[in-house]
Amino acid sequence: MKILNSYFFSRSFWKNVLYALGILLFFLFFTVSCLKIYTHHGRSSAVPDLTDMSLEDAIHLIEEKKFRHEIFDSQYIAEKLPGVILDQHPLPTTLVKKNRKIFLTINASSPGETEMPN
C-alpha cells in the first residue's frame, strides 16, 4: 500500500495524467471542430412561402435556394388552379440547412374517383 501511495504522489504519475488529459482535450476539440464543419452548424436559410405558386415556379425557387423537393400528396379543390401548391412542410420562414427536402401538397387536376356501392 505504501508503494502504491508513493506512486500516486510521484512526478511520473502526474506527468502521465497530464499527458492523458492533454490528448483527451485535443481529441475532444478536434471532434467538435469536425462536427461543426460536417453539419454546417450555424448556416441555415429560410424556407420560402410556396403556397398558391405553380409547381414549375416553386421548383425553380426551391432549386435556387439549394433545397430539394418531393410531391407528398395531392388534393382537389375546385376553386384553385390545377398544379398549384396547397401546403408545404417545413412551413414558410422556417430556418433549415441547404439540401433539405421540402414536401409539397399540390392541387390535383381532377377530383379523385370514388367507388360507389351497388
The 8 nearest C-alpha neighbors of each residue, nearest first, counted from 0:
[[1, 3, 2, 4, 5, 6, 7, 8],
 [0, 2, 4, 3, 5, 6, 7, 8],
 [1, 3, 5, 0, 4, 6, 7, 8],
 [4, 2, 6, 0, 5, 1, 7, 8],
 [5, 3, 1, 7, 6, 2, 0, 8],
 [4, 6, 2, 8, 3, 7, 1, 9],
 [5, 7, 9, 3, 8, 4, 2, 12],
 [8, 6, 4, 5, 9, 12, 3, 13],
 [7, 9, 5, 6, 10, 4, 12, 13],
 [10, 8, 6, 12, 11, 7, 5, 13],
 [9, 11, 13, 12, 14, 8, 6, 7],
 [12, 10, 14, 13, 9, 15, 6, 16],
 [13, 11, 15, 14, 10, 9, 7, 16],
 [14, 12, 16, 15, 10, 11, 17, 9],
 [13, 15, 11, 17, 12, 16, 10, 18],
 [16, 14, 18, 12, 13, 17, 19, 11],
 [15, 17, 13, 19, 18, 14, 20, 12],
 [18, 16, 20, 14, 15, 19, 21, 13],
 [19, 17, 15, 21, 16, 20, 22, 14],
 [18, 20, 16, 22, 17, 21, 23, 15],
 [21, 19, 23, 17, 22, 18, 24, 16],
 [20, 22, 18, 24, 23, 19, 17, 25],
 [21, 23, 25, 19, 20, 24, 18, 26],
 [24, 22, 20, 26, 21, 25, 19, 27],
 [25, 23, 27, 21, 22, 26, 20, 28],
 [24, 26, 22, 28, 23, 27, 29, 21],
 [27, 25, 29, 23, 28, 24, 30, 22],
 [26, 28, 24, 30, 25, 29, 23, 31],
 [27, 29, 25, 31, 26, 30, 24, 32],
 [30, 28, 26, 32, 27, 31, 25, 33],
 [31, 29, 33, 27, 32, 28, 26, 34],
 [30, 32, 34, 28, 33, 29, 27, 35],
 [33, 31, 29, 35, 30, 34, 28, 36],
 [32, 34, 36, 30, 35, 31, 37, 29],
 [35, 33, 37, 31, 36, 32, 38, 30],
 [36, 34, 40, 32, 33, 38, 37, 39],
 [35, 37, 33, 39, 34, 38, 32, 40],
 [36, 38, 34, 35, 39, 33, 40, 32],
 [37, 39, 40, 35, 36, 34, 33, 41],
 [40, 38, 36, 42, 37, 35, 41, 96],
 [39, 41, 35, 38, 42, 36, 37, 34],
 [40, 42, 43, 39, 35, 96, 38, 44],
 [43, 41, 40, 39, 96, 44, 97, 95],
 [42, 44, 96, 95, 94, 41, 97, 45],
 [45, 43, 94, 95, 96, 46, 97, 42],
 [44, 46, 94, 92, 93, 47, 95, 43],
 [45, 47, 92, 91, 93, 94, 44, 48],
 [48, 46, 91, 49, 92, 45, 61, 60],
 [47, 49, 91, 50, 46, 92, 90, 87],
 [50, 48, 52, 47, 57, 51, 84, 87],
 [49, 51, 84, 85, 52, 48, 86, 87],
 [50, 52, 84, 83, 85, 49, 53, 79],
 [53, 51, 83, 50, 49, 84, 57, 54],
 [52, 54, 83, 56, 55, 82, 57, 84],
 [53, 55, 57, 56, 83, 82, 58, 52],
 [56, 54, 58, 57, 53, 59, 52, 60],
 [57, 55, 59, 53, 58, 54, 60, 52],
 [56, 58, 54, 60, 59, 55, 49, 61],
 [59, 57, 61, 55, 60, 56, 54, 62],
 [58, 60, 56, 62, 57, 61, 63, 55],
 [61, 59, 63, 57, 58, 62, 56, 64],
 [62, 60, 58, 64, 66, 63, 59, 57],
 [63, 61, 65, 59, 64, 60, 66, 58],
 [62, 64, 60, 65, 61, 59, 66, 58],
 [63, 65, 61, 62, 66, 60, 97, 44],
 [66, 64, 62, 63, 97, 98, 61, 67],
 [67, 65, 98, 99, 61, 97, 62, 64],
 [66, 68, 100, 98, 99, 101, 61, 62],
 [69, 67, 101, 100, 102, 66, 70, 61],
 [68, 70, 102, 71, 103, 101, 100, 67],
 [71, 69, 103, 102, 72, 104, 68, 105],
 [70, 72, 103, 102, 104, 69, 73, 105],
 [73, 71, 104, 70, 105, 103, 74, 102],
 [74, 72, 105, 104, 107, 106, 75, 71],
 [73, 75, 106, 107, 105, 76, 72, 104],
 [74, 76, 107, 106, 110, 77, 109, 73],
 [75, 77, 78, 79, 106, 74, 107, 110],
 [76, 78, 79, 75, 80, 110, 109, 81],
 [79, 77, 76, 80, 75, 81, 106, 83],
 [80, 78, 77, 76, 81, 106, 83, 51],
 [79, 81, 83, 82, 78, 106, 77, 108],
 [82, 80, 108, 106, 107, 83, 79, 109],
 [81, 83, 106, 105, 54, 53, 107, 80],
 [84, 82, 53, 52, 51, 106, 105, 81],
 [83, 85, 105, 50, 51, 52, 104, 86],
 [84, 86, 105, 50, 104, 51, 106, 83],
 [87, 85, 104, 84, 103, 50, 88, 105],
 [88, 86, 103, 102, 90, 89, 104, 101],
 [89, 87, 90, 102, 101, 103, 86, 91],
 [88, 90, 87, 101, 93, 91, 102, 46],
 [89, 91, 88, 93, 87, 92, 46, 48],
 [90, 92, 48, 46, 47, 93, 89, 45],
 [93, 91, 45, 46, 47, 94, 90, 48],
 [94, 92, 45, 46, 91, 90, 95, 89],
 [93, 95, 45, 44, 43, 92, 46, 96],
 [96, 94, 43, 44, 93, 45, 97, 99],
 [97, 95, 43, 99, 44, 42, 98, 94],
 [96, 98, 99, 66, 65, 95, 43, 44],
 [97, 99, 66, 65, 67, 100, 96, 64],
 [100, 98, 66, 97, 67, 96, 101, 95],
 [99, 101, 67, 68, 66, 102, 98, 69],
 [102, 100, 68, 88, 67, 69, 89, 103],
 [103, 101, 69, 88, 71, 87, 70, 68],
 [102, 104, 87, 70, 71, 86, 69, 105],
 [105, 103, 72, 86, 73, 85, 71, 84],
 [104, 106, 84, 73, 85, 83, 82, 107],
 [105, 107, 82, 74, 75, 81, 83, 73],
 [108, 106, 75, 74, 73, 109, 81, 82],
 [107, 109, 81, 106, 82, 75, 110, 80],
 [110, 108, 107, 111, 75, 81, 77, 106],
 [111, 109, 75, 112, 107, 108, 74, 76],
 [110, 112, 113, 109, 75, 107, 74, 108],
 [111, 113, 114, 110, 109, 115, 75, 107],
 [114, 112, 115, 111, 110, 116, 109, 117],
 [113, 115, 112, 116, 117, 111, 110, 109],
 [114, 116, 113, 117, 112, 111, 110, 109],
 [115, 117, 114, 113, 112, 111, 110, 109],
 [116, 115, 114, 113, 112, 111, 110, 109]]
